[in-house]
Amino acid sequence: MPHIKTIGPDEATGQLKEIYDQLLQSRGKLAGVHQIQSLNPPSLLHHMELYMSLMFAQSPLQRYQREMMAVVVSATNRCAYCAAHHGAALQHYWKDERKIAQLQRDYTQLDLGDTDLLLCQLAEALTLAPESITPDEHLQPLRETGLDDRALLDATLVISYFNFVNRLVLGLGVALEEDKGEGYLY
């Protein structure tokens, strides 16, 4: 149960109803992370615009890499809600539930390519100790795998975004839906 009042889809009016209707049409369901922001519809609208830009817009990073980093950040923060939702999204690409479960437990035990391993390491380091990020230790190795500065920016944006959302979810008590994050249109 959320720690604050929320407005459900049946009681939504005005701008919130329009946003909910759009989310239902585009995503198939209304997630708890959307409803927790129901008291501030403009915030929800801008949040979704940022999410869509970071996760779905053109980027040097592949979609699965963005979802992979989302899972690592969420697992690092012990945010079961986001780890489940983005694990389900990653399943569309990896099609390997055991591999995703291992990513959530300990990505270092997976046989990931160099770029993916370094992205996971960046996600963990930026989440746990953002002040520790150095160009030589964290960015240059990614450049050496072929990523450019735009990819580094996009990775940092995705990682930062999920740290924000994890705190929103954990801080306001968003519960994982009965479907455990599955069945949403990613």
C-alpha positions in Angstrom: 0.0 0.0 0.0 1.5 3.4 -1.0 2.6 5.7 1.8 0.6 8.6 0.3 -2.9 9.1 -1.3 -3.1 8.2 -5.0 -5.8 8.6 -7.5 -6.8 5.5 -9.4 -7.9 5.4 -13.0 -11.6 5.2 -12.1 -11.5 8.4 -10.1 -9.1 10.4 -12.4 -10.4 13.5 -14.1 -9.0 16.3 -16.3 -5.3 16.1 -17.2 -4.7 13.1 -15.0 -7.4 11.1 -16.8 -5.9 12.1 -20.2 -2.5 11.0 -19.1 -3.8 7.7 -17.7 -5.8 7.0 -20.9 -2.6 7.7 -23.0 -0.6 5.4 -20.7 -3.2 2.6 -20.9 -3.3 2.9 -24.7 0.5 3.0 -25.2 1.6 0.6 -22.4 -1.3 -1.7 -22.0 -1.6 -1.2 -18.2 -1.2 1.4 -15.6 1.7 0.7 -13.3 2.0 1.6 -9.7 4.9 4.0 -10.5 2.5 6.0 -12.6 -0.3 6.1 -10.0 2.1 7.2 -7.2 2.5 10.5 -9.1 -1.2 11.0 -9.6 -1.4 14.0 -7.2 1.0 15.9 -9.6 -0.1 15.2 -13.2 2.5 17.6 -14.8 5.2 15.7 -13.0 3.9 12.4 -14.2 3.7 13.7 -17.8 7.3 15.0 -17.7 8.5 11.9 -16.0 7.1 9.7 -18.8 8.6 12.0 -21.5 12.0 11.6 -19.9 11.6 7.9 -19.5 10.5 7.5 -23.2 13.5 9.6 -24.3 16.1 7.8 -22.3 14.8 4.2 -22.9 13.3 4.3 -26.4 14.8 7.2 -28.4 17.7 6.7 -30.8 20.9 6.0 -28.9 24.3 4.4 -29.5 23.2 2.1 -26.7 21.0 -0.9 -27.6 17.6 -1.2 -25.9 18.7 -4.3 -24.0 21.7 -2.5 -22.6 19.5 0.2 -21.2 17.2 -2.4 -19.6 20.2 -4.3 -18.3 21.5 -1.2 -16.6 18.1 -0.5 -15.2 18.1 -4.0 -13.6 21.6 -3.6 -12.2 20.8 -0.2 -10.7 17.5 -1.5 -9.2 19.0 -4.6 -7.8 21.9 -2.6 -6.3 19.3 -0.3 -4.6 17.2 -3.4 -3.6 14.2 -2.0 -5.5 12.3 -5.2 -6.3 9.6 -3.2 -8.1 11.9 -1.8 -10.8 14.1 -4.9 -10.9 11.0 -7.0 -11.7 9.5 -4.5 -14.3 12.8 -4.0 -16.1 13.8 -7.7 -15.8 10.5 -8.4 -17.6 11.4 -5.9 -20.3 14.9 -7.4 -20.6 13.3 -10.8 -21.1 12.0 -9.6 -24.4 15.6 -9.3 -25.6 17.5 -12.0 -23.7 14.8 -14.6 -23.6 16.6 -16.2 -20.6 14.9 -15.9 -17.2 17.8 -17.6 -15.4 20.3 -15.1 -16.9 18.1 -12.2 -15.8 17.7 -13.7 -12.3 21.6 -13.9 -12.1 21.9 -10.3 -13.3 19.6 -9.3 -10.4 21.7 -11.3 -7.9 25.3 -10.8 -9.1 26.0 -9.7 -12.7 29.7 -10.5 -12.2 28.9 -14.2 -12.4 27.5 -13.8 -16.0 29.3 -14.3 -19.2 28.7 -10.8 -20.5 30.7 -9.2 -23.3 33.2 -6.6 -22.4 30.9 -3.6 -23.2 28.0 -5.0 -21.2 30.1 -6.0 -18.2 31.6 -2.5 -18.2 28.2 -0.9 -18.4 27.0 -3.0 -15.5 30.1 -2.0 -13.5 29.4 1.7 -14.3 25.8 1.2 -13.2 26.8 -0.3 -9.9 29.6 2.2 -9.2 27.5 5.3 -10.1 24.7 4.0 -7.8 26.9 3.1 -4.8 29.6 5.8 -4.9 29.0 8.5 -7.6 31.9 10.5 -6.3 34.2 7.5 -7.2 33.7 7.8 -11.0 36.9 8.6 -12.8 37.5 8.9 -16.5 40.4 6.5 -16.5 38.7 3.8 -14.4 35.1 4.0 -15.6 34.9 5.8 -18.9 38.0 5.1 -20.9 37.5 1.3 -20.7 34.1 1.8 -22.3 35.6 4.0 -25.0 38.0 1.2 -25.7 35.1 -1.1 -26.5 33.9 1.3 -29.1 31.4 3.5 -27.2 31.6 7.2 -27.9 30.9 10.1 -25.6 27.2 10.2 -26.6 26.9 6.5 -25.4 28.6 7.4 -22.1 26.2 10.3 -21.6 23.2 8.0 -22.4 24.5 5.4 -20.0 24.9 7.9 -17.2 21.4 9.3 -17.9 19.8 5.9 -17.7 21.7 5.0 -14.5 20.8 8.3 -12.9 17.2 8.1 -14.0 16.8 4.7 -12.4 18.4 5.9 -9.2 15.7 8.6 -9.1 12.9 6.2 -9.9 14.1 3.6 -7.3 14.0 6.3 -4.7 10.5 7.4 -5.7 9.3 3.8 -5.6 11.0 2.9 -2.3 10.4 6.2 -0.6 6.6 6.2 -1.3 5.9 2.5 -0.9 5.0 1.5 -4.5 4.1 -2.2 -4.3 4.8 -4.6 -7.1 1.6 -5.4 -9.1 0.1 -8.9 -8.9 1.5 -9.6 -12.4 5.0 -8.8 -11.1 5.7 -6.3 -13.9 4.9 -8.7 -16.7 2.6 -8.0 -19.6 3.3 -4.3 -20.0 4.1 -3.1 -23.5 7.8 -2.2 -23.5 
